[in-house]
C-alpha cells in the first residue's frame, strides 16, 4: 500500500532540512504535528526512517531509499502545480484540438504561426479527422475543442450533441465544378437537370450522396442515377481529377480559389445560391476554457476577419 501522501510531504521536508523544527516552519504546522506524522509514516511502512539522536535526525537506509523515491514525485508535482497557476494569468502550455483534414492542413498552420509570434509558450497538437471522430475525442477529453464541419452531403454519424457547446464560426461554399475543357466539350451551355444527368462524375464517397444533395439544393429533386467514374476520399484528389477533365465533382470553392479565378475550373450554376458547409467550434459543456484556448480562438476569429485567405469564407462571426 502507498503511504499517505501528506506524510510523505512531511518526511520530504524533514529529510531535506534534517530538522523537525525547520520542516514545521516550512509547512506552517507545529513541531509536534511533524513528529506525529513521521511516527505514523513509520507505522505504515513498518520501518524506521530516522534514527533519533540528541537534537538531530540520522536517516536510516530505508529513509534514504524512501527519499530517493519521494523527491522526484514531490518536486515535479510542485513544479507542475506552479506552472498550472502561472497558466491562469499567462498563456502557456499545450492546446489539443481537431479539425477537418483539408481545412486544418490548409489554414491552421498559418494561424498557429501568427499566434506564436506573441505567445511562444503555447504549443499545439492537431488531430485531422472526420467529424464523428473529433466529437468523440472532445467527449472523452482527448481534445480541448474541435472545428467540425456539418455539411449534409457527408454521411456523418455524429450522434447526440446535447453534451456540447456548439458555436458556428464560418461557412464555406460547396459547388459542383468541372474543367473549362470538359465544359466546352460536354456541357456547352446546358446546365439543366436533364443536361447534367448523362455526364461523368467524381465523388468523395463511393455512392452519389454528396452529388444528390447538390441536385436537391439546386433542382429540388434527386438524380435517378449518375455515372461516377472516380470515387476517392480526398478533396484535393477530386480537384486534380476535375483539372484533368475527368468529369464533374463536388468541391469547396475556397480550396480551388486560384483555379476558379483563372478559369481553369468552372463552377456550375454560379449565379444561383450555393450550398454551404458550416464549420463550428465544439466544446464539452461545463468545461471552462483555459486562457490559452480563449486567446487562440479569439486570434482565429481576428485572422478570419483580416486574412485575405480566410475571407474567402462566409464569416458567421461577423453576423452575430
C-alpha positions as CSV (number, residue, x, y, z in Angstrom):
1,X,0.0,0.0,0.0
2,X,1.1,3.5,-0.7
3,X,1.8,5.7,2.4
4,X,-0.3,8.7,3.0
5,X,0.9,11.4,0.6
6,X,0.7,14.2,3.1
7,X,3.0,12.2,5.4
8,X,5.4,11.7,2.5
9,X,5.5,15.5,2.1
10,X,6.3,16.0,5.8
11,X,9.0,13.3,5.5
12,X,10.5,15.0,2.4
13,X,10.9,18.4,4.2
14,X,12.3,16.8,7.4
15,X,14.9,14.8,5.4
16,X,15.8,17.8,3.2
17,X,16.3,20.1,6.2
18,X,17.4,17.5,8.7
19,X,15.3,19.2,11.3
20,X,11.8,18.8,12.6
21,X,11.6,22.4,13.7
22,X,12.7,23.8,10.3
23,X,10.3,21.5,8.5
24,X,7.5,22.6,10.7
25,X,8.2,26.3,9.9
26,X,8.2,25.4,6.1
27,X,4.9,23.5,6.4
28,X,3.3,26.1,8.7
29,X,2.5,23.4,11.3
30,X,3.7,22.7,14.8
31,X,6.9,20.5,15.5
32,X,4.7,18.1,17.5
33,X,2.4,17.6,14.4
34,X,5.5,16.9,12.3
35,X,6.8,14.3,14.8
36,X,3.3,12.7,14.9
37,X,3.2,12.4,11.1
38,X,6.7,10.8,11.0
39,X,5.6,8.3,13.6
40,X,2.5,7.4,11.6
41,X,4.6,7.1,8.4
42,X,6.9,4.6,10.1
43,X,3.9,2.6,11.4
44,X,2.6,2.5,7.8
45,X,5.9,1.3,6.4
46,X,6.7,-0.9,9.4
47,X,10.2,0.5,9.1
48,X,12.1,3.4,10.9
49,X,13.1,6.3,8.6
50,X,15.2,8.2,11.0
51,X,17.4,7.4,14.0
52,X,16.7,9.9,16.7
53,X,19.8,11.3,18.4
54,X,20.2,14.3,20.6
55,X,18.9,17.3,18.6
56,X,19.4,15.6,15.3
57,X,17.9,13.0,13.0
58,X,20.0,10.4,11.1
59,X,18.3,8.8,8.0
60,X,18.1,5.1,8.0
61,X,18.8,3.1,4.8
62,X,15.0,2.8,4.4
63,X,14.7,6.5,4.9
64,X,17.3,7.3,2.3
65,X,15.6,4.9,-0.1
66,X,12.2,6.5,0.6
67,X,13.6,10.0,-0.1
68,X,15.0,8.8,-3.4
69,X,11.5,7.7,-4.4
70,X,9.6,10.7,-3.0
71,X,11.9,13.5,-4.1
72,X,11.0,13.5,-7.9
73,X,7.3,12.9,-7.2
74,X,7.0,15.9,-4.8
75,X,9.3,18.2,-6.7
76,X,7.7,17.5,-10.1
77,X,4.2,17.8,-8.6
78,X,5.2,21.2,-7.1
79,X,6.6,22.4,-10.3
80,X,3.6,21.3,-12.3
81,X,1.2,23.0,-9.9
82,X,3.2,26.2,-10.1
83,X,3.1,26.0,-13.9
84,X,-0.7,25.4,-13.8
85,X,-1.1,28.5,-11.6
86,X,1.1,30.6,-14.0
87,X,-1.0,29.5,-17.0
88,X,-4.1,31.1,-15.4
89,X,-2.5,34.6,-16.0
90,X,0.0,33.9,-18.8
91,X,-0.8,31.8,-21.9
92,X,1.4,28.8,-21.9
93,X,1.2,25.0,-22.3
94,X,-0.5,22.6,-24.8
95,X,-3.6,23.2,-26.8
96,X,-5.1,20.0,-28.2
97,X,-7.8,20.5,-30.9
98,X,-9.1,18.9,-34.0
99,X,-10.3,20.0,-37.5
100,X,-11.4,18.6,-40.9
101,X,-8.5,17.4,-43.0
102,X,-8.5,20.0,-45.8
103,X,-9.5,22.9,-43.6
104,X,-6.9,22.1,-40.9
105,X,-4.0,21.3,-43.2
106,X,-4.6,24.4,-45.4
107,X,-5.3,27.2,-43.0
108,X,-4.4,26.3,-39.4
109,X,-0.6,26.1,-39.6
110,X,-0.6,29.8,-40.8
111,X,-3.0,30.8,-37.9
112,X,-0.9,29.0,-35.3
113,X,2.4,30.5,-36.6
114,X,0.9,34.0,-36.3
115,X,-0.4,33.2,-32.8
116,X,3.0,32.0,-31.6
117,X,4.7,35.3,-32.6
118,X,3.1,36.8,-29.5
119,X,2.5,33.7,-27.4
120,X,5.6,31.5,-27.9
121,X,5.0,29.4,-24.7
122,X,1.9,27.8,-26.2
123,X,2.3,24.6,-28.2
124,X,-0.2,22.7,-30.3
125,X,-1.4,19.2,-31.2
126,X,-3.9,18.9,-34.0
127,X,-6.0,15.9,-35.0
128,X,-7.2,16.0,-38.6
129,X,-10.2,13.6,-38.6
130,X,-13.8,13.2,-39.7
131,X,-16.5,14.9,-37.6
132,X,-17.6,11.8,-35.7
133,X,-14.1,11.0,-34.6
134,X,-13.4,14.6,-33.5
135,X,-16.6,14.8,-31.5
136,X,-15.8,11.5,-29.7
137,X,-12.3,12.9,-28.8
138,X,-13.8,16.1,-27.4
139,X,-16.3,14.0,-25.4
140,X,-13.6,11.8,-23.9
141,X,-11.4,14.8,-23.0
142,X,-8.7,13.9,-25.5
143,X,-9.2,17.2,-27.3
144,X,-9.9,20.6,-25.7
145,X,-12.1,21.6,-28.7
146,X,-12.6,20.9,-32.3
147,X,-13.6,22.6,-35.6
148,X,-16.3,20.4,-37.0
149,X,-18.0,20.7,-40.4
150,X,-21.6,19.8,-40.8
151,X,-22.4,19.8,-44.5
152,X,-25.3,17.4,-45.2
153,X,-23.5,15.9,-48.3
154,X,-21.4,13.8,-45.9
155,X,-22.8,10.8,-44.1
156,X,-21.9,11.9,-40.6
157,X,-22.9,9.7,-37.7
158,X,-22.2,12.3,-35.1
159,X,-24.8,11.1,-32.5
160,X,-26.3,13.2,-29.8
161,X,-24.8,16.7,-29.5
162,X,-26.6,17.8,-26.3
163,X,-23.5,17.4,-24.2
164,X,-21.6,20.0,-26.2
165,X,-21.5,23.8,-26.7
166,X,-21.5,24.4,-30.5
167,X,-20.6,27.8,-31.8
168,X,-20.8,28.4,-35.6
169,X,-17.7,30.2,-36.9
170,X,-17.6,30.2,-40.7
171,X,-19.4,28.8,-43.7
172,X,-17.7,27.5,-46.9
173,X,-19.3,27.5,-50.3
174,X,-19.9,24.0,-51.7
175,X,-20.1,23.8,-55.5
176,X,-20.2,21.4,-58.5
177,X,-17.4,22.1,-60.8
178,X,-15.5,20.8,-63.9
179,X,-12.6,21.9,-66.1
180,X,-13.0,24.5,-68.7
181,X,-12.2,21.9,-71.4
182,X,-14.8,19.5,-70.1
183,X,-17.4,22.2,-70.0
184,X,-16.7,23.3,-73.6
185,X,-16.7,19.7,-74.8
186,X,-19.5,18.1,-72.8
187,X,-21.7,20.8,-71.3
188,X,-21.7,23.7,-73.8
189,X,-24.5,25.9,-72.3
190,X,-26.8,23.2,-71.0
191,X,-26.7,23.2,-67.2
192,X,-30.3,21.9,-66.8
193,X,-31.2,18.9,-64.7
194,X,-31.6,16.7,-67.7
195,X,-28.5,18.1,-69.3
196,X,-26.3,17.1,-66.4
197,X,-27.6,13.5,-65.9
198,X,-25.7,11.9,-68.8
199,X,-22.3,13.3,-67.7
200,X,-19.4,11.8,-65.8
201,X,-19.0,12.5,-62.1
202,X,-16.3,12.4,-59.4
203,X,-17.2,11.7,-55.8
204,X,-15.5,11.7,-52.4
205,X,-17.9,8.9,-51.4
206,X,-18.5,5.5,-53.1
207,X,-22.1,6.5,-53.6
208,X,-23.7,9.7,-55.0
209,X,-24.8,11.0,-51.6
210,X,-23.0,14.4,-51.9
211,X,-23.9,14.8,-55.5
212,X,-27.5,14.1,-54.9
213,X,-27.6,16.7,-52.1
214,X,-26.3,19.2,-54.7
215,X,-29.1,18.3,-57.1
216,X,-31.6,18.5,-54.3
217,X,-30.3,22.0,-53.4
218,X,-30.4,23.4,-56.9
219,X,-33.3,21.4,-58.6
220,X,-35.4,20.3,-55.5
221,X,-35.0,16.7,-56.7
222,X,-32.5,13.8,-56.7
223,X,-30.9,12.4,-59.8
224,X,-32.1,8.9,-60.5
225,X,-28.7,7.6,-61.5
226,X,-25.3,9.2,-62.0
227,X,-22.2,7.7,-63.7
228,X,-19.4,8.0,-61.1
229,X,-16.2,7.4,-62.9
230,X,-14.0,8.0,-59.8
231,X,-14.6,7.9,-56.1
232,X,-11.7,9.0,-53.9
233,X,-11.7,10.0,-50.2
234,X,-9.6,13.2,-50.8
235,X,-10.8,16.7,-51.7
236,X,-7.6,17.6,-53.4
237,X,-7.7,14.4,-55.5
238,X,-11.2,15.4,-56.6
239,X,-9.9,18.9,-57.6
240,X,-7.0,17.3,-59.5
241,X,-9.3,14.9,-61.3
242,X,-11.5,17.8,-62.3
243,X,-8.4,19.7,-63.7
244,X,-7.6,16.6,-65.7
245,X,-11.1,16.7,-67.4
246,X,-12.4,13.6,-65.8
247,X,-15.8,15.0,-65.1
248,X,-17.9,17.0,-62.5
249,X,-17.1,16.9,-58.8
250,X,-18.3,18.5,-55.5
251,X,-15.7,20.8,-54.0
252,X,-15.5,23.7,-51.6
253,X,-14.7,26.8,-53.6
254,X,-12.0,28.3,-51.4
255,X,-9.8,25.2,-51.7
256,X,-9.8,25.7,-55.5
257,X,-9.8,29.5,-55.4
258,X,-7.0,30.3,-57.8
259,X,-8.1,27.6,-60.3
260,X,-11.7,29.1,-60.3
261,X,-10.4,32.7,-60.6
262,X,-8.1,31.7,-63.5
263,X,-10.9,29.9,-65.3
264,X,-9.2,26.5,-65.3
265,X,-12.1,25.2,-63.1
266,X,-15.6,26.2,-63.9
267,X,-18.4,26.4,-61.2
268,X,-21.8,25.2,-62.4
269,X,-24.9,27.4,-61.8
270,X,-22.7,30.1,-60.5
271,X,-25.4,32.7,-60.4
272,X,-27.6,30.5,-58.2
273,X,-27.4,30.4,-54.4
274,X,-24.8,27.8,-53.5
275,X,-24.9,25.2,-50.8
276,X,-23.0,25.9,-47.6
277,X,-20.8,23.7,-45.3
278,X,-20.9,25.1,-41.8
279,X,-17.8,24.9,-39.6
280,X,-18.4,25.2,-35.8
281,X,-16.3,25.1,-32.7
282,X,-17.4,22.3,-30.5
283,X,-16.5,22.1,-26.8
284,X,-17.7,19.9,-23.9
285,X,-20.4,21.6,-21.8
286,X,-19.2,22.5,-18.3
287,X,-15.5,22.7,-19.4
288,X,-14.0,26.0,-18.6
289,X,-11.7,27.0,-21.4
290,X,-8.1,27.9,-20.4
291,X,-6.6,31.3,-21.0
292,X,-4.6,29.9,-23.9
293,X,-7.7,28.4,-25.5
294,X,-9.7,31.6,-25.2
295,X,-6.9,33.7,-26.7
296,X,-6.3,31.3,-29.6
297,X,-10.0,31.2,-30.6
298,X,-10.2,35.0,-30.4
299,X,-7.0,35.1,-32.5
300,X,-8.6,32.8,-35.1
301,X,-11.6,35.0,-35.4
302,X,-9.5,38.1,-35.8
303,X,-7.5,36.4,-38.5
304,X,-10.7,35.3,-40.2
305,X,-11.7,38.9,-40.5
306,X,-8.4,40.2,-41.7
307,X,-6.7,37.4,-43.6
308,X,-7.3,37.5,-47.4
309,X,-7.2,33.8,-47.5
310,X,-9.8,33.2,-44.7
311,X,-12.0,36.0,-46.2
312,X,-13.0,33.5,-48.9
313,X,-15.4,32.1,-46.3
314,X,-18.7,33.5,-45.2
315,X,-18.0,34.7,-41.7
316,X,-20.8,33.8,-39.3
317,X,-18.9,35.5,-36.5
318,X,-19.4,38.9,-38.2
319,X,-23.2,38.4,-38.4
320,X,-23.8,37.5,-34.8
